[in-house]
Amino acid sequence: MPLSPFLDVETPITFKDQPGIQSAVLYTYIPLCNLECFQCHNKLSFDGRSGFISYEKLDNKLNQLKLLGVELIIISGGEPTLEKRLEEGLKFIKERGFPVRIDTNGTMPERIEELIRNKMVDGFALDIKIPIKSVYSDEEKERFKQILFSNKLVDDEKLFWYIENLKKSVEKIKNFINKNSSPLENHSQLTILRTVRYPLLTEKDISDIKAFAEATGIPHQLNPFYSVEA
């Protein structure tokens, strides 16, 4: 069988990623990402020798996960929405009875809308990495570009590109969960906003992020920061 868009690597099983639901994580190509986040664990732990898993092997893995009681497949990366063959892989998973959550940095709102329109996804974990504002001080710009791109010297346009696309993605995801109120299709239960407590964020930054997240009506999860050197 042909290769899937997911890496042939260990598949973590977790209750933490989607609170209260036993989930398993598949990864798209990890270097495929349009951000360069501060101490990204996935990129820094990526073994470049890892290839893509075949659909035959993926089928066996999904059967094993079902026997282990896994209720949800989470797609992480890299940035999954940049994977051209993503829908092909998602269809394969959903045909085997699993709901799917996509972990995304929110920079590809059109792709998010496409996945929703084609009913390829049941929930999202959207990362809000910095406060969402229209104006930033020079000091804030430097810190936030360091978080997003590991480089405080990149052009300010990249910072505002992130902000504008993230806001569009949040709106699309809000509409998505508001249109699905059936108990069997309550995508709000599989959708969260997440923020890593980067050491570059101040308590005021965290407070601003929480306020933005609360206004969306989507649950927000604040995760601890772990240095990749630890």
C-alpha positions as CSV (number, residue, x, y, z in Angstrom):
1,M,0.0,0.0,0.0
2,P,1.1,3.6,-0.5
3,L,2.6,5.8,2.2
4,S,0.3,7.9,4.4
5,P,1.1,11.6,5.3
6,F,2.0,10.6,8.8
7,L,5.4,9.7,10.2
8,D,6.4,6.2,11.2
9,V,7.3,7.1,14.7
10,E,6.2,6.2,18.2
11,T,2.5,7.1,18.8
12,P,2.0,8.6,22.3
13,I,-1.2,7.8,24.1
14,T,-2.4,10.5,26.5
15,F,-5.2,11.8,28.6
16,K,-3.5,15.2,28.9
17,D,-3.7,16.5,25.4
18,Q,-7.5,16.4,25.2
19,P,-8.5,16.5,28.9
20,G,-10.5,13.5,30.0
21,I,-10.3,11.7,26.6
22,Q,-7.8,8.9,25.9
23,S,-6.1,10.1,22.7
24,A,-3.3,9.0,20.4
25,V,-1.0,11.3,18.5
26,L,0.1,11.0,14.9
27,Y,2.6,13.4,13.3
28,T,2.8,15.0,9.9
29,Y,6.3,15.9,8.7
30,I,7.7,17.8,11.6
31,P,10.1,20.2,9.8
32,L,7.1,21.3,7.7
33,C,6.1,24.4,9.6
34,N,5.9,28.1,8.9
35,L,6.9,29.1,12.4
36,E,10.2,28.6,14.3
37,C,8.9,28.6,17.8
38,F,11.2,29.2,20.8
39,Q,12.6,25.7,21.8
40,C,10.1,23.7,19.8
41,H,10.2,20.2,21.3
42,N,8.9,18.5,18.2
43,K,11.5,19.9,15.8
44,L,14.4,19.5,18.2
45,S,13.5,15.9,18.9
46,F,12.8,15.0,15.2
47,D,14.9,12.1,13.8
48,G,15.5,13.0,10.2
49,R,15.7,9.3,9.3
50,S,12.0,8.8,10.1
51,G,9.9,8.1,7.0
52,F,6.2,8.0,6.5
53,I,4.1,5.1,7.7
54,S,2.4,2.9,5.0
55,Y,-1.4,2.8,5.1
56,E,-1.2,-0.9,5.8
57,K,0.9,-0.4,8.9
58,L,-1.3,2.6,9.9
59,D,-4.4,0.4,9.6
60,N,-2.8,-2.1,12.0
61,K,-1.8,0.6,14.4
62,L,-5.3,2.1,14.5
63,N,-6.8,-1.3,15.2
64,Q,-4.4,-1.7,18.1
65,L,-5.2,1.7,19.4
66,K,-8.9,0.9,19.3
67,L,-8.3,-2.3,21.4
68,L,-6.4,-0.1,23.9
69,G,-9.4,2.1,24.3
70,V,-8.2,5.1,22.4
71,E,-11.2,7.4,21.6
72,L,-9.6,10.2,19.6
73,I,-6.7,10.6,17.1
74,I,-4.8,13.9,17.4
75,I,-2.8,15.1,14.4
76,S,0.3,17.1,15.3
77,G,3.4,18.2,13.4
78,G,5.0,20.4,12.2
79,E,2.0,22.3,11.0
80,P,-0.5,19.7,9.8
81,T,-2.5,22.2,7.6
82,L,0.6,22.6,5.4
83,E,0.5,18.9,4.5
84,K,-0.9,18.6,1.0
85,R,-2.1,15.0,1.5
86,L,-3.7,15.6,4.9
87,E,-7.3,15.1,3.9
88,E,-6.4,11.7,2.3
89,G,-4.9,10.6,5.7
90,L,-7.8,12.0,7.7
91,K,-10.3,10.2,5.6
92,F,-8.5,6.9,6.2
93,I,-8.6,7.5,9.9
94,K,-12.3,8.5,10.0
95,E,-13.3,5.5,8.0
96,R,-12.0,3.4,10.8
97,G,-14.3,5.1,13.3
98,F,-12.1,7.6,15.0
99,P,-12.9,11.3,15.5
100,V,-9.9,13.5,14.6
101,R,-8.5,16.6,16.3
102,I,-6.0,18.9,14.5
103,D,-3.3,20.7,16.4
104,T,-2.6,23.9,14.5
105,N,-0.8,27.2,14.9
106,G,-3.7,29.0,13.3
107,T,-1.7,30.6,10.4
108,M,-3.7,28.8,7.6
109,P,-7.3,29.9,8.1
110,E,-8.3,29.0,4.5
111,R,-7.1,25.4,5.0
112,I,-8.9,25.2,8.4
113,E,-12.1,26.3,6.6
114,E,-11.5,23.7,3.9
115,L,-11.1,20.9,6.5
116,I,-14.3,22.0,8.2
117,R,-16.3,22.3,4.9
118,N,-15.2,18.8,3.9
119,K,-16.0,17.3,7.3
120,M,-12.5,16.0,7.8
121,V,-12.1,17.2,11.4
122,D,-14.0,16.9,14.7
123,G,-12.0,19.4,16.8
124,F,-9.0,21.7,16.9
125,A,-6.3,22.6,19.4
126,L,-5.3,26.1,18.4
127,D,-2.2,27.6,19.9
128,I,-2.3,31.2,21.1
129,K,1.3,31.9,21.6
130,I,1.3,35.7,22.3
131,P,-1.2,38.4,23.3
132,I,-3.5,39.4,20.4
133,K,-3.4,43.1,20.0
134,S,-3.4,45.7,17.2
135,V,-0.4,47.7,18.6
136,Y,2.8,46.5,20.2
137,S,5.7,48.3,21.8
138,D,9.1,47.8,20.3
139,E,10.0,45.7,23.4
140,E,7.0,43.5,22.9
141,K,7.7,43.0,19.3
142,E,11.2,41.7,20.0
143,R,9.9,39.3,22.7
144,F,7.0,38.0,20.6
145,K,9.1,37.5,17.5
146,Q,11.5,35.6,19.6
147,I,8.7,33.3,20.7
148,L,7.2,32.8,17.2
149,F,10.4,32.8,15.1
150,S,13.3,32.4,17.5
151,N,14.6,35.6,16.1
152,K,13.8,39.1,17.4
153,L,15.2,40.7,14.2
154,V,12.7,39.3,11.7
155,D,10.5,41.9,9.9
156,D,7.5,43.2,11.9
157,E,5.3,42.1,9.0
158,K,5.8,38.5,10.0
159,L,4.4,39.2,13.5
160,F,1.3,40.9,12.1
161,W,0.9,38.2,9.5
162,Y,0.7,35.7,12.4
163,I,-1.8,37.9,14.3
164,E,-4.2,38.5,11.4
165,N,-4.3,34.8,10.3
166,L,-4.7,33.6,13.9
167,K,-7.8,35.9,14.4
168,K,-9.3,34.6,11.2
169,S,-8.7,31.0,12.3
170,V,-10.3,31.6,15.7
171,E,-13.5,33.0,14.0
172,K,-13.7,30.0,11.7
173,I,-13.3,27.6,14.6
174,K,-15.9,29.5,16.7
175,N,-18.4,29.2,13.8
176,F,-17.5,25.5,13.5
177,I,-18.3,24.6,17.1
178,N,-21.4,26.9,17.2
179,K,-23.0,25.1,14.3
180,N,-22.6,21.7,15.8
181,S,-24.8,21.4,19.0
182,S,-25.9,17.8,18.6
183,P,-24.6,15.7,21.6
184,L,-23.1,13.2,19.1
185,E,-21.4,15.9,17.1
186,N,-20.5,18.4,19.8
187,H,-17.2,19.6,18.4
188,S,-16.9,22.1,21.2
189,Q,-15.9,19.1,23.4
190,L,-12.9,18.4,21.2
191,T,-11.8,22.0,20.7
192,I,-9.5,23.9,22.9
193,L,-7.2,27.0,22.8
194,R,-3.7,26.4,24.3
195,T,-0.9,28.6,25.5
196,V,2.6,27.6,26.5
197,R,3.8,29.7,29.4
198,Y,7.0,30.7,27.7
199,P,9.5,32.4,30.0
200,L,9.4,35.4,27.5
201,L,5.8,36.0,28.4
202,T,5.0,38.3,31.4
203,E,2.1,37.8,33.8
204,K,0.4,40.7,32.0
205,D,0.8,38.9,28.7
206,I,-0.7,35.8,30.2
207,S,-3.6,37.8,31.5
208,D,-4.2,39.4,28.1
209,I,-4.1,36.0,26.4
210,K,-6.6,34.6,28.9
211,A,-9.0,37.5,28.4
212,F,-8.8,37.0,24.6
213,A,-9.5,33.3,25.0
214,E,-12.3,33.8,27.4
215,A,-14.0,36.2,25.0
216,T,-14.1,33.4,22.3
217,G,-16.1,31.1,24.5
218,I,-13.7,28.2,23.7
219,P,-11.9,26.5,26.7
220,H,-8.4,27.6,27.2
221,Q,-5.5,25.5,28.5
222,L,-2.3,27.0,29.9
223,N,0.6,24.6,29.6
224,P,3.9,24.8,31.4
225,F,7.1,25.5,29.5
226,Y,9.8,22.8,29.5
227,S,13.2,23.7,28.3
228,V,14.5,21.2,25.7
229,E,17.8,21.2,27.5
230,A,16.1,20.0,30.8
